[in-house]
Every structure is written in structure tokens, then in C-alpha cells.
Amino acid sequence: MAKQAKQKKHDLVSSLHNASNVAYLAPLDDNKWLLEFVAGKLKSNEAWFLKTEDNKEFVVLPQNALNNLLGHLRISHEEKLKILLRYEIKDLMPIDIEDTMVVAIHELEKHRQ
């Protein structure tokens, strides 16, 4: 199971680096579009690169990949805030840093909700 999940991640990352699934997107009418792959094919676990007639480019990602990416960004942002808070508190007040971090993390948790 873990090996299969690892392979899916590898396939996704590889498709992003190689731009292996490229398609042209052309309007048929107001609600219908033609998707024609010129490289690769439609794969549910890989990224697709779409180009329109007016040279706009889009990347389509599987939903789980986008959710994972957003989760990693959120965690990174929180870690950055914690580090910045730690330095700000350390520079501004000569008090016990651990007690201050408890208060700061509590404030971060309030903002997360």
C-alpha cells in the first residue's frame, strides 16, 4: 500500500517536471470544450498541462495533490509564524520564553479556527 502511494506521488511529481501530459483546449460552444492531447494522455494521478487557442496555459492537478500542497503550505506558514513570534518575544521581553510560547501558540490556534 505504501509503495503504491509512493509510486503515485512519483508519477505526479514526474508529470509536473516533464510536462508529459499536454493538451489543447478549444471551445465547441459556450458550455463545451474539446480537449485534445498532443503528448501523454488523461491520467487521474498525474498533472495535465492545457493550452488554449489564445495561448493561455493551465495546469490541472488531482484533488488530493492540491489538498496535500495546500496543507504543506499552511503548515509551513504556521511554522514561520511560530519562529517569528519566538524571535519577537525574545527580543522584546526578558521573561520566560516557554510561558510566552504557550500564550503565543494559544493565540495562533484562535486565529486558525
Number of C-alpha atoms within 10 A of each C-alpha: 6 7 8 9 10 11 13 16 15 14 16 20 16 14 20 17 10 9 16 17 20 21 21 18 21 16 12 9 8 6 6 9 12 12 16 15 16 11 14 13 14 15 13 12 19 24 25 26 21 20 18 14 10 8 10 9 12 13 13 11 17 14 11 10 17 12 12 11 11 12 12 12 12 13 11 12 12 16 12 12 15 16 12 12 17 16 12 11 17 15 9 8 10 8 10 10 14 10 9 16 16 11 12 17 15 12 11 15 11 9 8 9 5
